[in-house]
Amino acid sequence: MGWMEGLRGVGVMSLAVFTMWVFSRFAPDDSASLKTVIIIYSVVYILLGILCWFFVSDNNNLRNTNNEEKHSFQLSDILAVLRIRTTWYCSMVIFGVFTIYAILSYSTNYLTEMYGMSLVAASYMGIVINKIFRALCGPLGGIITTYSIVKSPTRVIQILSIIGLLALTALLVTNSNPQSVAMGIGLILLLGFTCYASRGLYWACPGEARTPSYIMGTTVGICSVIGFLPDVFVYPIIG
């Protein structure tokens, strides 16, 4: 658990560093710089899609050994999934984690405007929070779940949510009179840890809820639609 999110973070960080280097090779007023970066991202994602098509297994052996009766998808499955309480619970877990994830993308602006950090120093902290932490905290969340007493990704997410809420509350309280830059950075790092560790675990919730395999895809789809809604409204609200 969490390794996929961690490896995704490593890939995103590597690609971001490479595109930043490419961007810096152009003149500051050259519009081709952004166009080149967009083309690089497009080509990389298209190539990854092609590689997945050829190299990602359909897990036919697991499917053949599954004792559940084969069930073709029907529209009634969507209504059946919506009537399951755990679907909404998993959706709200993803919704909350993704809200914090979207907010963390503004950590650079927050540190410069509220704590007076230089743009360069705040940018480096932004890389640590949004890139390095993303690569490290996902696997770390899985390790904590595996070797802790809890042994449950859902319970670990609940604990991380409480810690994240306390960190966010402390940020809001100190926001009125921000003095210690170290405290602000520490609270944001703690909030980032809870967020990225939870991101590495939240897709284990439908499985832990014993979702039948024939509606697992539908459940994941509905949870994605509801859970990723913050991507629609968080950025326009913050501006």
Secondary structure, 3 states (H helix, E strand, C coil): CCHHHHHHHHHHHHHHHHHHHHHHCCCCCCCHHHHHHHHHHHHHHHHHHHHHHHHCCCCHHHHHHCCCCCCCCCCHHHHHHHCCHHHHHHHHHHHHHHHHHHHHCCHHHHHHHHHCCCHHHHHHHHHHHHHHHHHHHHHHHHHHHHHCCCCCHHHHHHHHHHHHHHHHHHHHHHCCCCCCHHHHHHHHHHHHHHHHHHHCCHHHHHHHCCCCHHHHHHHHHHHHHHHCCHHHHHHHHHC
